[in-house]
Amino acid sequence: MQPGDLVRNKNSESGELGLFMGIRAFKHNSPSNPGAEDYVCGEVYWYERAGKYSVGTIQLNLIEVIDESK
């Protein structure tokens, strides 16, 4: 998956489409759960969403590439 790819949300009943923007890393820093690991997810611009929620993060296994950017 590369920035610019058209992706589909596999968890969406409507087949929501978006533009893959890249990978976002989150550092674990919770003292209440010291064994937790850092994690990464995809950052996607969702076409059908409006306003400030049009860009969001999603687990990489929940999106699939529909059309690769050239």
C-alpha positions as CSV (number, residue, x, y, z in Angstrom):
1,M,0.0,0.0,0.0
2,Q,1.4,3.4,-1.1
3,P,0.3,7.0,-0.5
4,G,-2.2,7.9,-3.3
5,D,-3.8,4.4,-3.6
6,L,-7.5,4.2,-3.7
7,V,-8.7,1.9,-0.9
8,R,-11.9,0.3,0.3
9,N,-13.0,0.0,3.9
10,K,-13.6,-3.8,4.3
11,N,-15.6,-3.1,7.5
12,S,-18.1,-0.8,5.7
13,E,-21.4,-2.2,4.5
14,S,-21.5,0.5,1.8
15,G,-17.9,-0.2,0.6
16,E,-16.6,3.2,1.7
17,L,-13.8,4.5,-0.5
18,G,-10.8,6.6,0.5
19,L,-7.4,7.9,-0.5
20,F,-4.6,6.2,1.4
21,M,-2.3,8.9,2.8
22,G,0.3,6.8,4.6
23,I,1.1,4.9,7.8
24,R,0.8,6.5,11.2
25,A,2.8,5.1,14.2
26,F,1.6,5.3,17.8
27,K,4.0,4.9,20.7
28,H,2.8,3.0,23.7
29,N,3.3,5.1,26.9
30,S,0.7,4.0,29.4
31,P,2.1,3.3,32.8
32,S,-1.0,1.2,33.6
33,N,-0.2,-1.3,30.9
34,P,3.7,-1.5,30.6
35,G,3.6,-4.6,28.4
36,A,1.6,-3.1,25.6
37,E,3.4,-2.7,22.2
38,D,3.6,0.3,19.9
39,Y,1.4,0.0,16.8
40,V,0.8,1.4,13.3
41,C,-2.3,2.0,11.3
42,G,-3.3,3.5,8.0
43,E,-4.3,7.1,7.6
44,V,-7.0,7.6,5.0
45,Y,-9.0,10.5,3.5
46,W,-12.6,9.2,3.3
47,Y,-14.5,10.8,0.4
48,E,-18.0,10.3,1.7
49,R,-17.3,11.8,5.2
50,A,-17.8,15.5,5.8
51,G,-15.9,18.0,7.9
52,K,-13.1,17.2,10.3
53,Y,-13.8,13.5,10.3
54,S,-12.9,13.0,6.7
55,V,-9.4,12.0,7.6
56,G,-9.0,9.1,10.0
57,T,-6.9,6.1,11.0
58,I,-7.8,2.5,10.5
59,Q,-6.2,-0.9,11.0
60,L,-4.3,-1.9,7.9
61,N,-6.1,-5.3,7.8
62,L,-9.4,-3.5,7.4
63,I,-8.6,-1.7,4.1
64,E,-7.8,-3.1,0.7
65,V,-6.3,-1.4,-2.4
66,I,-8.8,-0.9,-5.2
67,D,-6.6,1.1,-7.5
68,E,-2.8,1.7,-7.2
69,S,-1.4,5.2,-7.7
70,K,1.0,5.5,-10.6
